[in-house]
Amino acid sequence: MGSSDSALAADRLRIDGVLVQHFRETGLSGPRWDQFHRQLLGRGLTIVTKLVRSGAMFSRCGQQGRYLQKQDIPPQEAEELASDAVYDGFVYFRDRGLLGREWSIEHGLPLEEYFVNACVLAFPNVYRRWQTRAHGWQDVRLVDTVASLEHVVTEATPEDAVIEQAAANAAFATLSEDGKRLLFLHDQGYSHAEIGELMRLTPRAVEGRIRRARLAVRRRPEEER
């Protein structure tokens, strides 16, 4: 690193130090904190999603002494895993880094890098949950809330309804585990806000994922006809 780069890094750390002092004094509240943490989450999600999709996250975890068995992750599920890792990483960043005073200028790590490292540390638990969640949803059936199948249940013969239900269940089995959970909770009458609280998502994100999951379920029986 050249002298100019060192000077820029030192300036960056000083600015981060001023921000952290302000955040700690205000109890992580106020417009400046709101703007900072929204930008941090957005930037962190971009970085972590790239790490998960490329598979580089596994080597990053290994560098931290957290070794995982690498496997291919579908793009949509990679985004969901990254979102969970960013959420858990932010909790670590907030509670330990800022409030717990683990972060300091003396450690020489800019806030964004510290946050990404926190997300990397959070990823192994997120990844293991993703690997094991399937066992808890193996017996969940897709009930008759998918709009494209409602006419079959109400108008067609019982035999046709059974066939369509089996096709829907087969399509349901191909969804990501979060997709299954979203449809199941939605069918049980939970609102988008309530599902968001359970799954650590915004109501808008819940709405979008439910829409994609239902489209995937509808598309599968049509493709098999």
Wavefront OBJ file of the C-alpha trace (Angstrom):
o trace
v 0.000 0.000 0.000
v 1.448 3.373 -1.050
v 1.657 6.432 1.148
v -1.414 7.989 -0.493
v -3.416 4.797 0.027
v -2.304 4.650 3.651
v -3.368 8.247 4.144
v -6.785 7.545 2.593
v -7.239 4.472 4.786
v -6.299 6.488 7.876
v -8.761 9.231 6.922
v -11.463 6.646 6.388
v -10.858 5.160 9.822
v -10.983 8.597 11.437
v -14.314 9.327 9.756
v -15.643 5.940 10.864
v -14.440 6.703 14.378
v -16.355 9.995 14.467
v -19.488 8.257 13.184
v -19.241 5.461 15.735
v -18.758 7.911 18.589
v -21.843 9.822 17.467
v -23.895 6.632 17.118
v -22.901 5.440 20.569
v -23.729 8.791 22.128
v -27.167 8.865 20.489
v -27.970 5.232 21.284
v -28.077 4.256 17.599
v -30.986 6.526 16.829
v -31.709 9.615 14.788
v -31.696 10.440 11.059
v -27.949 9.983 10.619
v -28.099 6.463 12.061
v -31.158 5.612 9.977
v -29.404 6.692 6.777
v -26.157 4.951 7.713
v -27.657 1.585 8.589
v -29.896 1.525 5.486
v -26.890 2.180 3.267
v -24.808 -0.367 5.167
v -27.459 -3.068 4.796
v -27.860 -2.350 1.083
v -24.131 -2.376 0.423
v -23.654 -5.451 2.610
v -26.405 -7.365 0.814
v -24.779 -6.645 -2.561
v -21.383 -7.868 -1.384
v -22.629 -10.923 0.515
v -24.941 -12.006 -2.325
v -21.975 -11.983 -4.718
v -19.919 -14.009 -2.246
v -22.667 -16.628 -1.876
v -23.481 -16.877 -5.579
v -19.832 -17.202 -6.603
v -19.036 -19.712 -3.861
v -16.353 -17.398 -2.461
v -18.261 -17.278 0.820
v -17.039 -20.790 1.638
v -13.380 -19.798 1.362
v -14.054 -16.634 3.369
v -15.599 -18.760 6.112
v -12.596 -21.084 5.984
v -10.284 -18.126 6.515
v -12.213 -17.445 9.712
v -11.774 -21.068 10.841
v -15.369 -21.981 9.972
v -15.158 -24.763 7.409
v -18.264 -25.742 5.456
v -18.949 -28.429 2.889
v -19.450 -26.480 -0.303
v -22.456 -27.181 -2.490
v -24.127 -25.363 -5.350
v -26.831 -22.952 -4.231
v -29.609 -21.931 -6.663
v -29.521 -18.164 -7.433
v -32.843 -17.378 -5.716
v -31.865 -19.291 -2.602
v -28.438 -17.656 -2.648
v -30.182 -14.307 -2.353
v -32.254 -15.562 0.577
v -29.200 -17.008 2.330
v -27.336 -13.751 1.813
v -30.279 -11.797 3.230
v -30.319 -13.962 6.358
v -26.547 -13.653 6.773
v -26.753 -9.872 6.449
v -29.528 -9.719 9.045
v -27.640 -11.872 11.547
v -24.383 -10.098 10.732
v -25.998 -6.745 11.397
v -27.156 -7.921 14.828
v -23.545 -8.878 15.625
v -22.268 -5.577 14.180
v -24.760 -3.525 16.192
v -24.698 -5.382 19.507
v -21.028 -6.306 19.718
v -19.268 -3.961 17.351
v -21.003 -0.710 18.274
v -22.860 -1.109 21.558
v -20.378 -3.676 22.885
v -17.474 -1.468 21.749
v -15.708 -4.316 19.977
v -15.023 -2.075 17.002
v -12.344 0.592 17.441
v -10.026 2.625 15.257
v -7.062 0.815 16.785
v -8.156 -2.475 15.207
v -7.631 -0.826 11.831
v -10.717 -2.268 10.117
v -13.163 0.120 8.381
v -16.785 -0.199 9.418
v -17.937 -1.710 6.112
v -15.237 -4.384 6.198
v -16.029 -5.122 9.836
v -19.708 -5.510 8.906
v -18.964 -7.846 5.980
v -16.772 -9.944 8.292
v -19.672 -10.107 10.737
v -21.880 -11.403 7.907
v -19.237 -14.016 7.047
v -19.173 -15.134 10.685
v -22.979 -15.384 10.640
v -23.134 -17.378 7.399
v -22.243 -20.868 8.747
v -25.291 -20.960 11.032
v -27.504 -19.590 8.254
v -26.135 -22.197 5.853
v -26.649 -25.078 8.279
v -30.234 -23.971 8.943
v -30.824 -23.920 5.208
v -29.431 -27.449 4.870
v -31.606 -28.895 7.631
v -34.844 -26.960 7.177
v -36.013 -29.387 4.471
v -36.570 -32.104 7.060
v -39.110 -29.979 8.878
v -41.188 -29.348 5.741
v -41.212 -32.742 4.080
v -44.823 -33.490 5.062
v -46.296 -30.061 4.316
v -48.882 -30.195 1.537
v -49.837 -27.318 -0.679
v -53.459 -26.544 0.156
v -55.940 -25.019 -2.262
v -54.792 -21.407 -2.153
v -53.088 -21.364 -5.536
v -55.416 -19.435 -7.787
v -54.698 -21.429 -10.937
v -55.906 -24.639 -9.244
v -59.033 -23.273 -7.545
v -61.236 -23.907 -10.581
v -60.226 -27.570 -10.575
v -61.296 -28.065 -6.984
v -64.605 -26.281 -7.472
v -65.584 -27.289 -11.015
v -63.780 -30.434 -12.114
v -64.381 -34.027 -11.107
v -62.927 -35.375 -7.832
v -60.467 -37.451 -9.864
v -59.197 -34.356 -11.680
v -58.888 -32.497 -8.404
v -56.758 -35.297 -6.941
v -54.480 -35.258 -9.981
v -54.112 -31.490 -9.883
v -53.461 -31.536 -6.149
v -50.732 -34.129 -6.621
v -49.168 -31.962 -9.333
v -49.333 -28.934 -7.035
v -47.708 -30.887 -4.224
v -44.924 -31.999 -6.573
v -44.366 -28.389 -7.615
v -44.430 -27.340 -3.971
v -41.651 -29.812 -3.221
v -39.377 -28.054 -5.734
v -39.629 -24.686 -3.983
v -36.935 -23.351 -1.709
v -37.577 -23.955 1.974
v -38.341 -20.281 2.501
v -40.791 -20.464 -0.393
v -42.581 -23.388 1.241
v -42.700 -21.609 4.562
v -44.053 -18.417 3.018
v -46.894 -20.212 1.229
v -47.708 -22.256 4.300
v -47.853 -19.245 6.633
v -49.833 -17.258 4.067
v -52.352 -20.088 3.813
v -52.669 -20.149 7.609
v -53.873 -16.558 7.550
v -50.735 -14.704 8.593
v -50.435 -11.174 7.214
v -47.383 -10.034 5.248
v -46.277 -8.004 8.261
v -46.627 -10.994 10.598
v -44.741 -13.272 8.193
v -42.066 -10.603 7.896
v -41.584 -10.580 11.661
v -41.300 -14.366 11.745
v -38.879 -14.556 8.831
v -37.026 -11.275 9.331
v -38.231 -9.720 6.094
v -40.017 -6.516 5.177
v -43.715 -6.877 4.253
v -42.821 -5.839 0.698
v -40.177 -8.568 0.471
v -42.716 -11.100 1.781
v -45.224 -10.052 -0.876
v -42.646 -10.410 -3.651
v -41.426 -13.829 -2.512
v -44.968 -15.152 -2.124
v -45.744 -13.988 -5.649
v -42.658 -15.727 -7.059
v -43.380 -18.913 -5.127
v -46.988 -19.058 -6.325
v -45.928 -18.424 -9.917
v -43.436 -21.278 -9.645
v -46.129 -23.616 -8.326
v -48.563 -22.634 -11.064
v -45.976 -23.024 -13.807
v -44.983 -26.578 -12.888
v -48.378 -28.310 -13.458
v -48.828 -26.363 -16.719
v -45.421 -27.547 -17.954
v -46.285 -31.181 -17.172
v -49.598 -31.214 -18.982
l 1 2 3 4 5 6 7 8 9 10 11 12 13 14 15 16 17 18 19 20 21 22 23 24 25 26 27 28 29 30 31 32 33 34 35 36 37 38 39 40 41 42 43 44 45 46 47 48 49 50 51 52 53 54 55 56 57 58 59 60 61 62 63 64 65 66 67 68 69 70 71 72 73 74 75 76 77 78 79 80 81 82 83 84 85 86 87 88 89 90 91 92 93 94 95 96 97 98 99 100 101 102 103 104 105 106 107 108 109 110 111 112 113 114 115 116 117 118 119 120 121 122 123 124 125 126 127 128 129 130 131 132 133 134 135 136 137 138 139 140 141 142 143 144 145 146 147 148 149 150 151 152 153 154 155 156 157 158 159 160 161 162 163 164 165 166 167 168 169 170 171 172 173 174 175 176 177 178 179 180 181 182 183 184 185 186 187 188 189 190 191 192 193 194 195 196 197 198 199 200 201 202 203 204 205 206 207 208 209 210 211 212 213 214 215 216 217 218 219 220 221 222 223 224 225
